[in-house]
């Protein structure tokens, strides 16, 4: 393995603050919005559909701009990172692995993440690239910056349809992280079990995988060339966004 790419939301960053701030903006208890997010996740829908349950006519991007204009835009600090982020990224860098952070997010989110000075070689968001997962263009851009062949690049994320399936379809090796609503709820789904080369419960487990990419891990699904064809044809969770 030469490069590990990590998703952002619910992989490196907890989404607690994000949903609490939306609940405050909409004037509802945080628990109410969290419950609706959970329902959307369980139905395989986009988590932001929870906002539209509360405000059916809401344009989420327009509402985001209104929050920024009101001085209530995005905020991110050290407390938003999962506790294993710095130790894991530091260990990977020490092992000679190129570490890339790339996931869906705004330009502002990218600025805030880089301001945390993470032990990573590159930190970039979808809005900075003009391509949002699961768009194949995102993974095309990712291949350009990975600095390694697809089979020597491992993509790590919690969301089956935004991280796992499109990364595998692009020829990358994949690790599904049991973290956050999507990561926990869908962890044992047959499509996830079949597609993921590795399944982990913490980022600190990644350093132990360094020598395993390039050969099948114990208990991992077959990484033969035909695997990508199965991923492309697969239904069900492919529709989760």
N, C-alpha and C positions, 0 to 999 in steps of 0.2 A: 504494500500500500504506500502511495506517495502523497496523496491529498485526501483530507477529510473535509467535507462541506457540511455545515450545520444550518438547519432552519433557524428561524428567530423566535416567533411566538410559540409559547409552550414547549420550546426546546431549550432556548437560552433564557428567555424572558417570561416571567409569570404574567398572566393576563388579568390579574386581580384589579390593578389600578385602572386598566382600560375599561372594564365593564362597570366598575364602581363610578367612574367619571361619567359614563353614558347614563347610568341610572340617575345620578344627580342632575344631569342636564334635562332628563325627561321628567324628573320629579316623581320617581317611583322608588320604593325600597330596593336596595341592592339585591336582596334575596329574590325578589320578584323577577328581576332581569336575569339573574343567574339561573333560576329555575327554567325560564324560557329558553335560555341558551342551551341548557342541558337537553331540553325537549327537541330543539333543532338538531343537536348533535346525534341524538338517538334515532332521529328520523333520516339521518344522512343528508341533512340540509346545511346550507351556509349558516354559520352562527349568527351573522348579522340579520338573518330573518327574524330573530327574536326582537330586534328593534322595530321591525315592520308589524309585528303582532301588536305592539303598543301604539304605534303610529302608522297605520296602513298606507298612508300616502307619503311616507317619509322618503326623501332622497338622501341616502346616507352620506354621500360625498358633499352635498350642499349643506347638510347639518354639520358635518365636520368643519367645513369652512366657516360656518357661523360660530362654532365653538372657538375656533382660532381667533376670529375677529373680536370675540368677547373676552379674549385673554384666558380662555379655558382649553387651550390646545394640548397637544401631547406633552407628557413629562416622563422622564426615564432617569433613574439613578441606580446606585449599587443595590439598593434594597429590592429592585425589581428582578434581579438576576437570581436564578436558582443557585443554591449553595455549591453545587458541584461544577459550575461553569469555569471559574478561574483555575481550580486544580486540574480539571480535565484538559482544558486547552493548553495549560502550561506543560503538562506531562506530554501531550502530543507534540508540541513544539520541541521539547527537549529530546524527543525520540526521532527528530528529524522530519516530522510530517508537516507538510504545508497545510495550514488551517485557514479555511475560507468560511466566512459567515455570509449566507445569502438566503434571503427569504422575502415573503411578501411584506411590504411596508411602505410608508411614505418617505419622501425625501427628508423630512424632519426627523423621522425615526432613524434613518441612516446617520444623520448628523449627531443625534443623541447617543447612538451606539458607539460611534467612533470616539465620542467624547469620554467614554468610559475606559478607553485605552485597554481594550481586551487583548490577550495574548493571541492575536490572529494576524495573518498576513494580508487579509483583505476583508473588509466589511462593506456590504452593498445591499441595497433593497430593490424590490421590483420597480418601484416608481422611478428610481434612478436609472434603471435599465429600459424603462418603457415596456416591460413585459412582465405579466403577473402569472405565477403558478396557478393552474397546471399548464399554461400555454407552453408548447414545445420551444418557442423562441426563448423563454427564460432559460431552459436547459441548454440551448445552443450557446447562449451567452456564457453560461456557466462553464461549458466545455472550453471556451476560449480563454478563461481565466484560471482554470484548474491547474494548469501546468503539468498535467499528467494524462495518460490515456484513460478512457472511460473505465476499463477494467482495473485500473489502479487508483480509481477515485471512488470514495465511499460517501454517499449522501445520507445524512442522518436527520430524521424528522418524525413528528408525531402523527401527522395527518395522512391517512392512506391515499386519498385521491389527489392531494396537492403535493405531497412529498414522495411517498413510496412508489405508487404506480407510474407516474410520469418519469421519475428518475430511472426506474427499471426499464421503461420503454425507451429511454435515451441511451441505454447500454451501461449505465452506472451501476456499481454495486450499491446495495441499500441496507440500512439498519433502521428498523422501526423502534421508536422510543415509546415505551409505555409511560406517558406523561400527559397531563392535561386531559380535558374531556374526550377528545377524539382518540388520543393515544390509549386511554384506559378502556373506553367503551368498545372500540373496534379491535382490540389487541388479539382476540382469539377468533376473529372472523376467518373462515377458510381462505379467502383471497389474500388476506394479510399474511397468514401463516405460510401460504404457498409462495408468495412473492418475495418476502423479505429474506435477504441472505443472512441477516443477523437480527436478533430481537434483544433489546437491552432495557434495563430498568433505571439506569443512571449513566450519565456521560462518562464517569470515571471508568466504566467498563470498556470504553473504546480503545484505550491504550493496549488492552489485552488482545484486541483484534488485529493489531498492526501486522503481525506475521501471518494472519489467516487469509487475508484477501489475496486472491490468486489461486487459492485452493478451497474446496468446500469446507465450511465449518461443521463441527459435529452437530447433527440435528438440523442443519440448515437445508433449505430446498435446493434441488439441483440447479447449478448455475450454467447449464449447457446453453448453446446458442439458441435452441428452440424456446427457451424461457421467455424471451421478449415477445414472441408471437403469442404465447398464452396470455401475457399481460395485456397486449393490445386488444385481444378478442374479449377479454373478461368483461362481464357486465356487473350489475349490482353496485358495488362500491365505486366503480369507475365514475358514477354520476355524482358522488359526494363532492361538494365544493366548499 
